[in-house]
Amino acid sequence: MRILLVAGGSPHQWPKFHVEDFDLFVGIDRGNLYLLNAGICPDLAVGDFDSLTEDEQRKVFHSVDEISQSPAEKDDTDTQLALSKVFERYPEADVTIIGATGGRLDHLLANIWLGLEPRFEPYLKQFQLKDKTNTVSYLAAGSHKVFQEKDMKYLGYCCLTPIKELTLRNVKYPLTNSDILQPTSLASNEFLVGEAEISFTCGTIAVIQSRD
């Protein structure tokens, strides 16, 4: 099951995608309106919908069969609610989140930090954030291969927590058994071949593939 979650960030920052690449579309707040304007009807609309005018709300509520509306004052963001609901229903799903970068920095950080939430830990390798120039995925401790995406030149390892015994191979700037003592973005690395290798014994890393 391949699911696209569309948050409220500008469609100008969306990556290119094909409708047939996904089995289910979930709109998050204003993302529902953007999907409808793109000719895609969400299967599920999630959010408090406070970013929509009354006319825009009517359009969404009239068009989407299933609405999950939350109060505006709540502990979770709309994106957190949507991702949680998706994995409750489809625990084996591969999830791509778009419209989650750009705009407000507090929203961006909340979205980047999804990979640190205990409730999403079982699904850490099943969801990613994408925009037109970046892909963010997550790794827990262990040994992994990172495969280069088309047209992505740069490889960043954003250490969301302290990291122990970090080793990077098949990259321009390798490391061997290095401890990272605080959250740090090891930015602007590059692939040497089509796949890089990374291992570490403790912590969580956001892998960011980017292009200018």
N, C-alpha and C positions, 0 to 999 in steps of 0.2 A: 504494500500500500504506500503510495507516494502522495504526500499532502503538501499543499502550498498554503502557508499562512501569510496573509497580507495585512501588515500594520499600516498606520496612517501617514507614513513618510511619503514624500512627493514621488509620483510615478516617474518623474524624470530621472530618478536614481535607481529605478528598477533594473535588474539585469535582464537580458533577453531570455525569454523562455517560450516554449510551445505548450499550448493548452493540453495537447495529448500526452505531455510528459507527466501529468499529474492525474490522480484518481479522484481527488477531493480538494475543494477550495474552501478555505475558512477566512472570512473577512474579520478584521479586528477594528472596531469602531469606524473611523473614516475610511479605512481600507476597503470596507464594503462598497462605499460609493465609488471609489476608484476602480474596483473590479467591475461594477455595473457599467461604468462609463467606458470600460475597455471591452464590453460585450461579454463579460463572464459573470454568470450568476453564482454567488457563493452558495455552497451547500449548507453552511452554518454561519451565522453572524453573531459575534461575541463583542460585548463591550457595554459601557454605560451610555455611549452615543452622545456624549455631551459636546463633542466637536462638530456635530451636525446641526444645521438649522432645522426648524420644524418641517419644512418642505423636503429637505434631504432625508430626514428620518422617515417620513411617510414613504418616500421612494424606496428606501431600504426595506422597511417593514412590509411593504406591499409586494416586493419582488422576491424576498428570501423566505423559504418555507419554514426554516427553523431559526428562531431568535433566542439567544441566551443573553438577557439583559441584566446587568448588575447595577447596584447603586453607585453614584458618582463618588461617594466617600467610602473607601474600602482600603484594605491592606495591600492587595495585589494590584499590579498594573493590568490593563486589558490584555497585554501580550502574555503575561504570566498566566492569567486565567485561561486564555485560549490554548496555550501550550499544554497546560495541565489537563484541560478537558480532552484534548486530542489524544494524549497518551493514556488517559483513563479508558477511552473507547478503543483505541488502536495501539496497543502497547508494542506492536512489531513495526509500526510505521516508520518510514523515512520522511523527515519533515524539513522543509526549506522555509525560512522566514525572510520575507522581503518587506521593504518599507519600514525597516526597524533602525536605520541609520540616518544620519543627517538631522537637521533640525535641533531640537533641544538636547543639551548635553546630559541632563539628568535621565532622560528617556534612553539615550544611547548607552549610558553606563548601566542602567537597569537591564537592558537587553544583552550587553556583553556579559554581565554577571549571571545570566541565566545558567551558565555552565557550572556555577558554584553552589547552586541550590540543591540541598539533599534530595528533594523530591524528584529532581531531574537527573540525578546521578546514574540511575539504572539505564538511562536513555542517552548518555553523554555522546556516544558516537552515532546517534540516530538523528540529530538535528544540527542545522547550520544556518548562519545568517549570510545573506548575499545582497550585494548591490552591484551597480554597473562596473565597479573597479575592484571589489573586494569579496573574498569569501572567508568567513570565520567558522572554524570547526573546533572541536574540543577533544582533549586527550587526558585520560587519567594515567597514573603511574604505570609503567610497563615499557615494553619495546614495541615500536610502531614504524610503519612506513608511511610516508606522506607523498602522494602522487601529484605531480605538477598538473594544474589545470591549464587548458589552452589559453595562451596569451598572458598568463600570469608570470611576471618576471620576478617579483620579490616574494620572499618568504620570511614572515615575522613569527617569532615565538614569544607570545605575551604570557609571561609567568604570572598567573592570577594569584598565586600563593607562593610562599617560599618553596623552592625546588631542591631536591637532593640528588646528587650524582648525575647531573645532566650531561648527556653525550649526544653530540650532533655529528652526523656523517653525511658525505655526499653533498656538502654545501660549501659555499665560498668561504665561510668563516666557521670552521669546525670547533667543537669543544670536547673535552674528555673529563668525565667525572667531576664536573664543576657544581658547586653549591651556589644557588641564588638565594640570598638571605631575605629579600623583601620582594613584593610584587614589582616586576620589571619587564619592560618590553624590549626584547632582543630584536631590534628592527633591522630591516634592509639587508637581510641575508639573501642568498640566491641559490637556486638549484644548480648543481654541476651536471647532473643527468636528469632523467625524467622522474626519478624518485629520490627522496631524502630519507634518512634513517634518524630516529630519535629514541632515546631511552632515558628514563629517570625513575627513581625509586620512591618518591613521595611528592604529592602536590597535584595541581591541575594547570594545564597549559591551554591557552587559546591559540590555535594555529591560524595565521592570517596570510592568505595568498593575495597579492595585490599587483596592480599595474598602474602606471601613471595616467 
